[in-house]
């Protein structure tokens, strides 16, 4: 317990020194800017493997707890604007490139902030190689999100199909499927944060610390999600803010989620350095 409290205090001190609050706000801003492009790209590419409406349902289902009708209508309206990239036209190619570039902004900012927290800077020489490497990692991040969305939809479809088959033989509660779906969402988020903490930064920290940090991040985000769902259900945010109350609640959830992300990023670095000091002692 003493070790954990010491780790928390040191992490909090370093996080404050690195201005984690501002970094969290910056990431929230970049997410709002990049989210439309990431969603459109994910559904556009994913529609090659699944029907677009299944992917749209997966997206709506994930934010449903922290999003009211107003925000859901906005997301549905956005998804109606999916560009047709099925045919190899100049317009489709331009749309594809713009979506990837816009979506990559979030991951470029992720890399910049984590590198700053971990005390890593890009090499002064060979800047072109560094720039291309950073851009490539950011673009891959967009593809990772799209792949995970498709994978999550496949998993949910598999669970539902399995439920239909097994229920004819051995009837069981549908909540089991809901729990399994929630667990698959948890694992997919875990993979995403392993990519963010392990692949994006210049410094390579041990996989053990990255895995622990990613697990802790997803736990905090999930807790925040259900906390804000409870708040939206029983609070008076819609009374105070009117129709945009659910949007305010969603933005608060995003902001607090990124506070968790930046804090854990700092914790991973602190824990890794502490372990290295103990080994050398």
C-alpha positions in Angstrom: 0.0 0.0 0.0 2.9 2.3 0.8 4.4 1.6 -2.6 1.2 2.4 -4.4 0.7 5.7 -2.5 4.3 6.7 -3.3 3.8 5.8 -7.0 0.6 7.9 -7.0 2.2 10.9 -5.4 5.2 10.9 -7.7 3.0 10.5 -10.7 0.7 13.3 -9.7 3.8 15.6 -9.1 5.3 14.8 -12.5 1.8 15.1 -14.2 1.4 18.6 -12.7 4.9 19.6 -13.8 4.2 18.4 -17.3 0.9 20.4 -17.2 -1.3 17.3 -17.7 -4.5 19.3 -17.4 -3.7 21.3 -20.5 -2.5 18.2 -22.4 -5.8 16.5 -21.5 -7.8 19.5 -22.8 -5.7 19.6 -26.0 -6.3 15.9 -26.7 -10.0 16.4 -26.0 -10.0 19.2 -28.6 -8.2 17.1 -31.2 -10.6 14.2 -30.6 -13.5 16.5 -31.3 -11.8 17.6 -34.5 -10.7 14.2 -35.6 -13.7 12.1 -34.5 -15.9 12.8 -37.5 -13.0 11.8 -39.9 -12.2 8.7 -37.8 -15.8 7.6 -37.7 -16.4 8.2 -41.4 -13.2 6.5 -42.4 -13.9 3.5 -40.2 -17.4 3.0 -41.5 -16.3 3.6 -45.1 -13.6 1.0 -45.0 -15.5 -1.4 -42.7 -18.4 -1.4 -45.1 -16.3 -3.6 -47.4 -16.5 -6.4 -44.8 -19.9 -5.6 -43.1 -23.0 -3.7 -43.8 -22.5 0.0 -42.9 -25.6 0.0 -40.7 -24.1 -2.7 -38.5 -21.0 -0.5 -37.9 -23.2 2.5 -37.3 -25.2 0.6 -34.7 -21.9 -0.5 -33.0 -20.8 3.2 -32.8 -24.2 4.4 -31.5 -24.3 1.5 -29.0 -21.0 2.4 -27.5 -21.8 6.1 -26.8 -25.4 5.4 -26.0 -24.9 5.5 -22.2 -23.3 9.0 -22.2 -25.2 10.5 -25.2 -28.7 11.8 -25.3 -31.0 12.0 -28.2 -29.5 15.2 -29.5 -26.0 13.9 -29.7 -27.1 10.6 -31.2 -29.0 12.5 -33.9 -25.9 14.4 -34.7 -23.8 11.3 -35.0 -26.4 9.6 -37.2 -26.5 12.7 -39.4 -22.7 12.6 -39.7 -22.7 8.9 -40.7 -25.1 9.7 -43.5 -22.3 11.7 -45.1 -20.1 8.7 -45.7 -18.2 9.1 -48.9 -18.5 6.4 -51.6 -15.0 5.0 -51.9 -16.1 1.8 -53.6 -15.2 3.1 -57.1 -11.6 4.3 -57.8 -12.4 7.9 -58.8 -10.3 10.9 -58.1 -12.9 12.3 -55.7 -13.0 9.0 -53.8 -9.2 9.0 -53.5 -9.1 12.6 -52.3 -11.8 11.8 -49.7 -9.9 8.8 -48.5 -6.6 10.7 -48.1 -8.3 13.6 -46.3 -10.1 11.3 -43.9 -6.9 9.5 -43.0 -4.9 12.7 -42.6 -7.6 14.4 -40.5 -8.1 11.3 -38.3 -4.3 11.0 -37.9 -4.2 14.4 -36.2 -5.3 12.9 -32.9 -2.6 10.3 -32.9 0.1 12.8 -33.9 -1.0 14.9 -30.8 -1.0 11.7 -28.7 2.6 11.0 -29.7 3.7 14.6 -29.1 2.2 14.7 -25.6 3.5 11.3 -24.5 7.0 12.0 -25.8 7.0 15.3 -23.8 5.9 13.5 -20.6 8.5 10.8 -21.1 11.2 13.4 -21.7 11.9 12.3 -25.3 12.5 14.6 -28.2 12.8 13.9 -31.9 16.3 13.7 -33.4 17.7 17.0 -34.7 19.2 15.2 -37.7 17.4 13.2 -40.3 14.2 15.1 -39.6 12.6 13.9 -42.8 12.8 10.2 -41.6 11.4 11.2 -38.2 8.5 13.1 -39.8 7.6 10.2 -42.1 7.9 7.8 -39.2 5.6 9.9 -37.1 3.1 10.4 -39.9 3.1 6.7 -40.7 2.4 5.7 -37.1 -0.5 8.2 -36.9 -2.0 6.9 -40.1 -1.7 3.3 -38.9 -3.5 4.5 -35.7 -6.5 5.4 -37.8 -6.5 2.0 -39.5 -6.2 0.3 -36.1 -9.4 2.1 -35.0 -11.2 1.0 -38.1 -10.0 -2.5 -37.7 -11.1 -2.7 -34.1 -14.5 -1.3 -34.9 -15.0 -4.0 -37.6 -13.7 -6.7 -35.2 -16.0 -5.5 -32.4 -19.0 -5.8 -34.7 -17.9 -9.2 -35.9 -17.6 -10.3 -32.2 -21.1 -9.0 -31.3 -22.6 -10.7 -34.4 -20.9 -13.9 -33.4 -22.3 -13.7 -29.8 -25.8 -13.0 -31.1 -25.6 -15.9 -33.6 -24.3 -18.2 -30.9 -27.1 -17.1 -28.6 -29.7 -17.9 -31.2 -28.3 -21.4 -31.7 -27.6 -22.3 -28.1 -30.9 -20.9 -26.8 -32.7 -23.5 -28.8 -30.8 -26.2 -27.0 -30.2 -24.7 -23.5 -32.2 -21.5 -22.8 -30.1 -18.9 -20.9 -30.4 -15.2 -20.0 -29.7 -12.7 -22.7 -27.7 -10.6 -20.2 -24.8 -13.1 -20.7 -24.5 -11.9 -24.3 -24.6 -8.3 -23.1 -21.8 -9.0 -20.6 -19.8 -10.8 -23.3 -20.2 -7.8 -25.6 -19.1 -5.4 -22.9 -16.0 -7.6 -22.3 -15.2 -7.6 -26.0 -15.4 -3.8 -26.0 -13.1 -3.7 -23.0 -10.5 -5.9 -24.7 -10.6 -3.8 -27.9 -10.0 -0.6 -26.0 -7.2 -2.4 -24.3 -5.5 -3.2 -27.6 -6.0 0.4 -28.8 -4.2 1.8 -25.7 -1.4 -0.7 -26.0 -0.8 0.6 -29.5 -0.9 4.2 -28.2 1.5 3.7 -25.3 3.8 1.2 -27.0 4.0 2.1 -30.7 3.4 5.8 -30.9 6.1 7.2 -28.5 9.8 7.4 -29.4 10.8 5.8 -26.1 10.1 2.1 -25.8 9.0 1.1 -22.3 8.7 -2.5 -21.1 5.6 -4.3 -22.3 4.7 -5.2 -18.7 4.3 -1.6 -17.7 2.5 -0.7 -20.9 0.0 -3.6 -20.4 -0.6 -2.6 -16.8 -1.1 1.1 -17.8 -3.4 0.2 -20.7 -5.5 -2.0 -18.4 -5.7 0.8 -15.8 -6.6 3.4 -18.5 -9.5 1.3 -19.8 -10.8 0.7 -16.3 -10.8 4.4 -15.5 -12.5 5.3 -18.8 -15.2 2.6 -18.3 -15.8 3.8 -14.8 -16.1 7.4 -16.0 -18.5 6.2 -18.7 -20.9 4.6 -16.3 -20.5 7.5 -13.8 -21.6 10.0 -16.4 -24.4 7.7 -17.6 -25.6 7.7 -14.0 -25.2 11.5 -13.8 -27.1 12.1 -17.0 -29.9 9.8 -15.9 -30.4 11.3 -12.5 -28.9 14.8 -12.7 -30.5 18.0 -14.0 -28.0 18.7 -16.7 -30.7 18.8 -19.4 -32.7 21.3 -17.2 -29.7 23.6 -16.9 -28.4 23.3 -20.5 -31.6 22.3 -22.3 -31.3 20.2 -25.5 -27.5 20.4 -25.6 -27.2 19.0 -22.0 -26.3 15.5 -23.4 -23.6 17.0 -25.5 -22.1 18.8 -22.5 -22.2 15.5 -20.6 -20.4 13.8 -23.5 -17.7 16.4 -23.7 -17.1 16.2 -19.9 -16.7 12.4 -20.2 -14.2 12.9 -23.1 -12.3 15.4 -21.0 -12.1 13.3 -17.8 -11.2 10.2 -20.0 -8.2 12.1 -21.4 -7.2 13.2 -17.9 -7.0 9.4 -17.1 -5.1 8.8 -20.3 -2.4 11.4 -19.6 -2.2 10.5 -15.9 -1.6 6.9 -16.7 0.9 7.8 -19.4 2.9 9.6 -16.7 2.4 6.7 -14.3 3.9 4.2 -16.9 7.0 6.3 -17.2 7.3 6.8 -13.4 6.9 3.1 -12.7 9.4 2.1 -15.4 12.0 4.5 -14.1 11.4 3.4 -10.5 11.9 -0.3 -11.5 15.1 0.5 -13.4 16.5 2.4 -10.3 15.7 -0.6 -8.1 17.5 -2.9 -10.5 20.6 -0.8 -10.7 20.7 -0.3 -6.9 
